[in-house]
Amino acid sequence: MRPNIVLFGDSITGESFGSGGWGASLANTYSRKADVLVRGYGGYNTRWALFLLHHIFPLDSSSKQPIATTVFFGANDAALLGRTSERQYVPVEEYKDNLRKIISHLKECSPTMLILLITPPPIDEEGRMEYARATYGEKAMKLPERTNENAGVYAKGCIEVAGELGIRSINIWSKMQETDGWQKKYLRDGLHLTAEGNAVVSGEVARVFKEAWLDPAEMPLDFPHHSEIDSKNPDKAFQLKCL
């Protein structure tokens, strides 16, 4: 059986199998090497994600545990109090503690699992306002419900937890802002990713996985490559592969 790679997060993960999505790209990279499973929950913060852990990652020893899991939360935790998305708000210290709880659970599931924390992306505040006006008209919010500065606070907290626990991490918040015009290049509504933004995430995840011990070039195919099959004696190739 192929090993599993689980993508755990909010809508940015949930949308990752759409056209040009970072999850779809990762699945293509690991085609016939590992199954990439999307467990993305739109609107969720880390507080609500804790309720999912035992369902998605059961501690039952008979359950098949993933070889790697990405944890990509924070965009919703960083919503501002007093704004339209305040119900999603989680204080940054609680956010950090929730990440610790998620990591602890994953390590309990499998001490060898590769765990990768991904920070929330940057926020294009004007892009969020434009999206709100286009969607809600006169009822649109008057102030952005998220700010880039606050998203950076949560990104910093995510990186701090990764360092504290010895977990690999990707600072997408910083990485995307290295490019001029990142606001429209990488974000389609000020928050969610464009195809180019997805490419940044997929490239960074693939890089970290390869630098760890999940280089797809070194992983075996699940069954023989067609070039290894003798048309007159196909049994031989499958017998060798299945031993």
Summary of the structure (lengths in Angstrom):
residues: 243
radius of gyration: 19.9
end to end distance: 13.1
largest distance: 71.9
contacts: 778
relative contact order: 0.15
helix: 49%
strand: 11%
